[in-house]
Amino acid sequence: METTNKLFTVSIYTENNVGLLNRISAIFQRRHINIESISSSVSEIDQVSRWTIVVETTETQMRKIIGQIEKQVEVIKAYYHTDEEIIYQESCLFKIKSDLLFEERQIQNIIKESNSRIVTVSREFFVLEKSGRRSEVDLLYRELKPFGIMQFVRSGRIAVTKQEMKITQMLESFASV
């Protein structure tokens, strides 16, 4: 039996119904698997939502979990992918005291070198936005931490597959039946 944990990104196409998030998170909870991040949005298909969930587990467990997820009535299709099979990003926002932006040349260098951008500036604070891989966000956090971060928030992972996913064609074939 496989014992090596890997990071998996789960894509779930679903109807948008109340209570489904609880049932899906319970599938992970029963197996004592922590959800690293979760993101939900509309998908490329009208009236269908797409969830992106990141977990660390074995591939054997992942296959079982996908089977359980797909048993949910509102779930249309679920997939899992390794990091090599997808293109992914996270976003984050940092709120930092404004005086540092004008007085600390090092902050300006960090912003430039990290390819982050200033979203807003007020007398009291400025907000910095960064999109990228988790390691890039973590690095920027470590670089800004000594200057004092007033607030920090990170999004869940969003991802697209490198290979075509045939979900749109599958749904169109169901609709024509």
C-alpha positions in Angstrom: 0.0 0.0 0.0 1.2 3.5 -0.9 2.4 5.6 2.0 3.9 8.7 0.4 1.9 11.8 0.7 1.8 14.3 -2.2 0.1 17.5 -2.8 -3.0 17.2 -5.0 -5.2 19.8 -6.6 -8.9 18.7 -6.8 -11.2 20.2 -9.4 -14.9 19.7 -8.7 -17.7 20.7 -11.1 -20.9 21.1 -9.3 -24.4 22.6 -9.2 -24.4 25.5 -6.7 -26.5 24.1 -3.8 -26.6 24.9 -0.1 -24.9 22.3 2.2 -22.7 20.7 -0.4 -19.5 22.3 1.0 -20.2 20.7 4.4 -20.7 17.2 2.8 -17.6 17.5 0.7 -15.4 18.8 3.6 -16.7 15.9 5.7 -15.3 13.4 3.2 -11.8 14.8 3.9 -12.5 15.2 7.7 -13.5 11.5 8.0 -10.1 10.5 6.6 -8.2 13.0 8.8 -7.0 15.0 5.7 -6.6 18.7 6.2 -7.8 21.0 3.4 -4.8 23.3 2.6 -6.9 25.7 0.5 -10.3 25.9 -1.1 -11.6 28.3 -3.8 -15.0 28.4 -5.5 -16.1 30.3 -8.6 -18.2 30.1 -11.7 -16.8 27.8 -14.3 -16.5 27.9 -18.1 -20.0 26.2 -18.2 -23.2 28.2 -17.5 -24.9 27.3 -14.2 -21.9 25.2 -13.1 -19.6 26.1 -10.2 -16.0 25.0 -10.0 -14.2 24.3 -6.7 -10.5 24.0 -6.4 -9.3 22.2 -3.3 -5.7 21.5 -2.3 -4.9 18.6 0.0 -1.9 16.4 0.9 -2.5 12.7 0.9 -1.6 9.5 -1.0 -2.8 8.8 -4.5 -4.7 5.8 -3.3 -6.6 7.9 -0.8 -7.1 10.6 -3.4 -8.8 8.1 -5.8 -11.1 6.9 -3.0 -12.0 10.5 -2.1 -12.8 11.4 -5.7 -15.2 8.4 -5.8 -16.9 9.6 -2.6 -17.2 13.2 -3.9 -18.7 12.0 -7.2 -21.4 10.2 -5.2 -22.8 13.5 -4.1 -25.9 14.2 -6.2 -25.0 17.8 -7.1 -21.4 16.9 -8.2 -21.1 16.7 -12.0 -17.5 15.6 -12.1 -14.4 15.6 -9.9 -10.7 15.4 -10.9 -7.4 15.4 -9.1 -4.1 16.6 -10.4 -0.4 16.8 -9.3 1.4 20.1 -9.5 3.2 19.0 -12.7 -0.2 18.6 -14.5 -1.5 22.1 -13.8 -0.8 25.8 -14.0 -1.6 27.4 -10.7 -1.5 30.7 -8.8 -2.4 32.3 -5.4 -3.1 35.9 -4.6 -2.4 37.8 -1.4 -2.8 41.3 0.0 -0.5 43.0 2.5 -1.5 46.1 4.5 1.6 48.1 5.6 2.1 51.5 7.2 2.4 54.2 4.6 5.4 56.0 6.0 7.5 53.0 5.3 6.7 53.2 1.5 8.2 56.7 1.4 10.9 56.4 3.9 12.3 52.9 3.4 14.1 52.4 0.1 14.3 48.7 0.8 10.5 48.4 0.7 10.4 49.9 -2.7 13.1 47.5 -3.9 11.2 44.5 -2.4 8.0 45.6 -4.3 9.9 46.0 -7.6 11.8 42.7 -7.3 8.8 40.7 -6.2 6.7 41.9 -9.2 4.0 42.9 -6.7 1.8 46.0 -7.2 0.5 48.7 -5.0 -3.3 48.6 -4.9 -4.1 51.7 -2.8 -2.2 54.3 -0.8 -3.7 56.4 2.1 -2.1 58.5 4.8 -2.1 55.6 7.2 -1.3 52.5 5.1 -0.8 51.1 1.6 -2.0 47.8 0.2 0.3 45.6 -1.8 -1.0 42.7 -4.0 1.0 39.7 -5.2 -0.1 36.8 -7.4 2.1 33.8 -8.0 3.2 30.5 -6.6 2.9 29.8 -2.9 6.7 30.0 -2.5 6.7 33.5 -4.1 4.0 34.7 -1.7 5.9 33.1 1.3 9.2 34.8 0.2 7.5 38.2 0.0 5.9 37.7 3.4 9.3 36.9 5.0 10.8 40.0 3.3 8.1 42.3 4.6 7.7 40.9 8.1 10.5 42.8 9.6 8.8 46.1 8.6 5.6 45.2 10.3 2.6 43.8 8.4 -0.7 45.3 9.6 -2.8 42.7 7.8 -2.2 39.8 5.5 -4.6 37.6 3.6 -4.0 34.9 1.0 -6.5 33.3 -1.4 -6.8 29.6 -2.1 -5.1 28.1 -5.1 -6.7 28.6 -8.5 -5.6 26.3 -11.3 -6.1 25.1 -14.9 -4.9 21.9 -16.3 -2.2 21.7 -18.9 -4.2 19.0 -20.7 -7.7 19.6 -22.0 -10.4 18.6 -19.7 -13.4 17.2 -21.6 -16.0 18.4 -19.0 -17.7 20.8 -21.4 -18.2 18.2 -24.1 -19.4 15.7 -21.5 -22.1 18.1 -20.2 -23.1 19.0 -23.8 -23.7 15.4 -24.6 -25.8 15.0 -21.4 -27.9 18.0 -22.4 -28.6 16.7 -25.9 -29.9 13.3 -24.6 
